[in-house]
Amino acid sequence: MNMELSGRRKPTPDKPHRASEADADQALAVGIGLNAAIVAVADNEPVALVVRGEPDSIGATDVLPFGPFNPHEHRTLESGLRAWVHDQTGLELGYAEQLYTFADRGRHTDSADDAPHIVSIGYLALTQAVGHHGLTNGMWRSWYKYFPWEDWRRGRPDIISNEIEPRLKAWAEKTTAAKPGQSVARLDRARICFGLDGMAWDEEKVLERFELLYESGLAEEALRDGRNAAREWSERPKLGLPMQSDHRRILATAISRTRAKIKYRPVVFELMPDEFTLYELQKAVEAILGPHLHKQNFRRLVEGAGLVEPTGEVKTRTGGRPAKLFRFRRDVLLERPAPGVRVSAPPARN
């Protein structure tokens, strides 16, 4: 669905109008798209729902569910999103919130760059992947397949030390000062984003890390998009699976939002079954945030904050002791303005 922008400039007598009215309409045309980053936890792994397409120029096949907004068919943006997700995957969305508007020129690569500009409204949706819940198309894929440097559950990922750190430092040496409009030099940005040289790791900087890899030309999408920095590398490591268009950037934004929001809103329970053990809840939180959490501290925090209540039932695990079952205590929403899982992960340093 194309929409025309208002405010079209009319030709003046001393500057004859060379383009046709149709050309002007094409130049000012804007398409509104809807993208869904649908997140779940399956088998202690954070997953995103993707649809497979034909490989692009760098072999990327995965895309997030998407479709155009049609005001004749969709009363609201969100209803349009839900319709497209159901049409493409068969999934009925539960919790969903607007994530961000992605409007940069060149989001959809085109050699002539004269196609209607696509402005995408991104949404974050949380659901459960158990039993697929009516999924008819698409697949759940660990988001660490796209961002392997984000998984700190077994300690600092080797890909940071072996591949990312030396290349970012080499890239930073080419220009040591900050560019106009930037307040931090390249090396300092690398240190802050990736926790280099003893700096702490901030699990919420998922988008900043991916954008730094894109800017430095290390992300494969930068090569596909014709960025100069990408052409300067004679050898480029495989840093996660690429996605079509700018969908890996959209997914990075969704992960950042999820990691931040889990600390001040009880959104983790949107990913859990109605009844669960504290061990299962901890594994879900670890899967989302990345680092391993201290078992006893986590349990004291969750129970002390009044986020859960026992059901009176137990779950028997193979070869283990029965574990108490809990459920989300919804009264906490009326008791505190920010009832999230305010975990303090162990310092993640080099």
C-alpha positions in Angstrom: 0.0 0.0 0.0 1.6 3.3 -1.1 0.8 6.6 0.4 1.7 10.0 -1.0 3.3 12.6 1.2 1.8 16.1 1.3 3.7 19.2 0.6 4.7 18.5 -3.0 6.8 21.3 -4.4 5.4 22.9 -7.6 7.7 24.0 -10.5 8.5 27.7 -10.7 8.5 29.7 -14.0 12.3 30.1 -14.0 12.9 26.4 -13.3 10.9 24.3 -15.8 9.5 21.1 -14.4 11.4 18.3 -16.1 9.9 15.3 -14.5 6.4 14.1 -15.1 3.7 14.1 -12.5 4.0 10.3 -12.3 7.7 10.6 -11.7 7.0 13.0 -8.8 4.4 10.7 -7.4 6.9 7.8 -7.5 9.6 9.9 -5.9 7.3 10.9 -3.0 5.6 7.5 -2.6 6.0 5.8 0.8 5.0 2.3 1.7 4.0 1.5 5.3 5.2 -2.0 6.4 4.5 -4.0 9.5 7.2 -6.2 11.1 6.9 -8.6 14.0 9.7 -9.8 16.2 8.0 -12.7 17.9 10.0 -14.0 20.9 9.5 -17.2 22.9 11.6 -19.6 25.1 11.8 -23.2 24.0 13.9 -25.9 25.7 15.7 -23.1 27.7 16.6 -21.3 24.5 15.4 -17.9 23.4 13.9 -18.2 20.0 12.4 -15.9 17.4 9.8 -16.8 14.7 11.2 -16.5 11.2 10.0 -17.2 7.7 12.2 -18.5 5.0 12.6 -16.8 1.7 14.7 -17.2 -1.4 18.4 -16.5 -0.7 19.5 -12.9 -1.4 22.9 -11.8 -2.7 24.7 -12.9 0.5 22.7 -16.1 1.0 20.4 -14.7 3.7 17.0 -16.5 3.8 15.4 -15.6 7.1 13.0 -12.8 7.6 10.7 -11.7 10.3 6.9 -12.0 9.6 5.9 -8.8 7.8 3.4 -7.3 5.4 2.1 -3.9 4.2 -0.5 -1.9 6.2 -3.7 -1.5 4.3 -6.1 1.0 5.9 -9.0 -0.4 3.9 -8.6 -3.8 5.5 -6.9 -3.0 8.8 -8.5 -0.7 11.3 -5.3 -0.2 13.3 -1.6 -0.9 12.7 -1.7 -3.6 15.4 -4.7 -5.4 13.8 -2.9 -5.3 10.5 0.2 -6.8 12.1 -1.9 -9.6 13.7 -3.6 -10.3 10.4 -0.3 -10.6 8.5 1.3 -12.8 11.2 -1.6 -15.2 11.2 -1.7 -15.2 7.4 2.0 -16.0 7.1 2.5 -18.4 10.1 -1.0 -19.4 11.4 0.0 -18.0 14.8 -2.5 -16.0 16.9 -0.5 -13.3 18.7 -1.0 -12.6 22.4 1.0 -9.8 24.0 2.4 -7.3 21.5 3.7 -3.8 21.7 5.1 -1.3 19.2 8.8 -1.4 19.1 10.3 1.2 16.8 9.8 2.9 13.4 12.5 1.9 10.9 12.6 4.5 8.1 16.2 4.8 6.9 16.7 5.1 3.2 18.3 2.0 1.7 16.5 -0.4 4.1 15.5 -2.5 1.1 18.5 -2.5 -1.2 17.8 -1.5 -4.8 20.5 -0.6 -7.4 18.5 2.3 -8.7 17.2 3.3 -5.3 14.0 4.6 -6.9 11.4 2.2 -5.5 8.8 3.6 -3.1 10.4 4.2 0.3 9.3 1.6 2.9 8.7 2.8 6.5 8.3 -0.2 8.8 6.6 -0.2 12.1 8.3 -2.9 14.2 6.4 -4.8 16.9 7.7 -7.0 19.8 5.5 -9.9 20.6 5.9 -12.4 23.4 4.4 -15.9 23.3 5.0 -19.5 24.1 6.6 -21.9 21.6 5.4 -25.0 23.3 3.3 -27.1 20.9 3.7 -24.3 18.3 0.3 -23.0 19.3 -1.2 -23.3 15.8 2.0 -22.5 13.9 1.5 -23.6 10.3 4.5 -22.0 8.6 7.8 -20.6 9.7 10.2 -21.8 12.3 11.5 -21.0 15.7 15.2 -20.3 15.7 17.5 -19.4 18.6 18.3 -15.7 18.5 21.9 -16.6 19.4 22.2 -18.0 15.9 22.1 -14.4 14.7 23.9 -12.9 17.6 26.3 -15.5 19.0 28.3 -13.0 21.0 25.3 -12.3 23.2 25.2 -15.7 24.8 27.2 -15.5 28.1 25.6 -18.4 29.9 28.8 -20.4 29.7 31.1 -17.4 30.1 32.5 -14.9 27.7 31.9 -16.2 24.1 35.1 -17.1 22.2 33.8 -15.3 19.1 34.5 -11.9 20.9 38.1 -12.7 21.7 38.9 -14.6 18.6 37.1 -12.7 15.9 35.4 -9.5 17.0 37.9 -7.8 19.3 41.0 -7.9 17.0 39.0 -6.7 14.0 37.3 -3.9 15.8 40.6 -2.7 17.2 42.1 -2.8 13.8 39.2 -0.8 12.4 39.4 1.7 15.3 43.1 2.3 14.5 42.2 3.7 11.1 40.5 6.7 12.7 41.1 7.4 16.4 39.0 10.5 16.8 35.3 10.7 16.9 33.5 11.8 13.7 31.3 14.9 13.6 28.2 14.1 15.5 29.8 11.4 17.5 31.0 12.0 21.1 33.0 8.8 21.5 35.9 7.6 19.4 35.8 4.2 17.7 37.9 2.3 20.2 36.0 3.6 23.1 32.7 2.6 21.5 34.1 -0.9 20.9 35.1 -1.1 24.6 31.8 0.1 25.8 29.7 -2.0 23.5 31.6 -5.3 23.8 33.1 -4.9 27.3 36.7 -4.9 26.0 39.9 -4.1 28.0 38.2 -4.9 31.4 35.0 -2.9 30.9 31.8 -4.4 32.1 29.4 -6.1 29.7 26.0 -4.5 29.4 23.5 -7.1 28.2 21.0 -4.4 27.0 23.4 -2.9 24.3 22.4 -5.5 21.7 21.4 -3.0 19.1 24.5 -0.8 19.7 26.7 -3.9 19.2 25.1 -4.9 16.0 25.2 -1.4 14.6 28.9 -1.1 15.4 29.6 -4.4 13.5 27.6 -3.0 10.6 29.4 0.3 10.6 32.8 -1.4 10.7 31.7 -3.6 7.8 32.0 -6.8 9.7 28.3 -7.6 9.4 27.5 -9.4 6.2 24.5 -7.1 5.6 27.0 -4.2 5.2 28.6 -5.9 2.3 25.2 -6.6 0.7 24.2 -3.0 1.2 27.4 -1.7 -0.5 28.9 0.0 2.5 32.5 1.1 1.9 33.8 -0.3 5.2 32.7 -3.8 4.2 34.8 -3.7 1.0 37.9 -2.9 3.0 38.0 -6.3 4.6 40.0 -8.9 2.7 38.7 -11.6 5.2 35.4 -11.3 6.9 34.5 -13.9 9.6 31.0 -15.4 9.8 29.5 -13.3 12.7 26.1 -15.0 13.1 23.5 -15.7 10.4 22.5 -12.7 8.3 18.9 -11.8 7.7 17.2 -10.2 4.7 16.6 -6.5 4.5 17.4 -4.9 7.9 15.5 -7.6 9.9 18.6 -8.5 12.0 18.6 -4.9 13.2 14.9 -5.1 14.0 15.5 -8.3 15.9 18.5 -6.7 17.8 16.1 -3.9 18.8 13.6 -6.4 20.0 16.2 -8.3 22.1 17.4 -5.0 23.7 13.8 -4.1 24.6 13.0 -7.5 26.0 16.2 -7.6 28.1 15.5 -4.1 29.5 11.8 -4.7 30.1 12.1 -8.0 31.9 13.7 -6.0 34.8 10.8 -3.7 35.4 7.7 -5.4 34.1 6.7 -9.1 34.6 6.9 -9.9 30.9 8.9 -13.0 31.4 5.6 -14.7 32.5 4.2 -14.2 29.0 6.9 -16.7 28.0 6.1 -19.2 30.7 3.4 -21.9 31.0 0.7 -21.3 33.7 2.6 -23.4 36.1 6.4 -23.8 36.3 9.2 -24.6 38.7 11.6 -21.9 39.9 14.4 -23.7 38.1 12.4 -23.4 34.8 11.8 -19.7 35.5 15.5 -19.1 36.2 16.5 -20.9 33.0 14.1 -18.7 31.0 15.5 -15.5 32.5 19.0 -16.7 31.8 18.1 -17.5 28.3 16.8 -14.0 27.7 19.5 -12.0 29.5 22.5 -14.1 28.5 24.6 -14.6 31.7 24.2 -17.4 34.2 22.5 -16.4 37.5 23.2 -17.4 41.1 20.5 -20.0 42.0 19.8 -19.0 45.6 20.0 -15.3 45.0 17.5 -15.6 42.1 15.0 -17.6 44.1 15.2 -15.2 47.1 14.6 -12.3 44.7 11.6 -13.8 42.9 9.9 -15.0 46.0 10.8 -12.0 48.1 9.4 -9.7 45.4 6.1 -11.5 45.5 6.2 -12.3 41.8 5.2 -15.9 42.2 3.0 -18.1 44.5 3.0 -21.8 45.1 0.3 -23.9 43.5 0.5 -26.6 46.1 1.5 -29.1 43.4 4.9 -30.6 42.5 6.6 -31.7 39.4 8.6 -34.9 39.3 11.8 -34.7 37.3 13.5 -37.9 35.9 16.2 -38.9 38.4 15.6 -35.9 40.6 13.6 -34.7 43.6 10.1 -33.4 43.1 10.1 -29.6 42.6 7.3 -27.3 43.7 5.2 -25.7 41.1 4.5 -21.9 41.1 2.4 -19.5 39.1 2.6 -15.8 38.5 1.0 -13.8 41.3 -1.0 -11.2 39.4 -1.8 -9.2 42.5 1.7 -7.8 42.3 0.6 -5.6 39.4 -1.6 -3.7 41.8 1.0 -3.5 44.5 4.0 -2.1 42.7 4.4 0.1 39.7 7.4 -1.8 38.3 7.2 -5.5 39.3 10.0 -6.9 37.2 12.7 -9.5 37.7 15.4 -7.1 38.9 18.2 -9.6 38.6 21.8 -8.7 39.1 23.9 -10.8 36.9 27.5 -11.6 38.0 30.0 -9.1 36.5 30.8 -10.3 32.9 34.3 -9.2 32.2 37.3 -10.4 30.2 
